[in-house]
């Protein structure tokens, strides 16, 4: 059997146990992490859109055939 079948539930269980022992508000920390992730997406999304647009334009024009 794959060890990954056991690793993921083990990591989740250890995380929950540590949070309970340290008396951390899990939902609050999850919410803070989700907001930080959305902020990161907000900052990266324009760059990714421009990057994908340029790649599509280069493919369509045939400019990538020279490399």
C-alpha positions, 0 to 999 in steps of 0.5 A: 500500500502507498504510504501517502494513504496514511501520511495525509490523515496523519498530518491532519490529525497531528495539526488538530491535536497540536491546535487543541493542546495549544488552545488555538482558535482553528477557525479564526486561523483558517479564516486569516490564512484564507484571507491572506491567500485571496490577497496573494491571488489578487496581487498575482492575477493581473500578472498571470493574465498578461503572461498567458495573453502574451504566450497565446499571442506568440503561439498564434503569430508563429513567433515561437516556431523560431525558438 
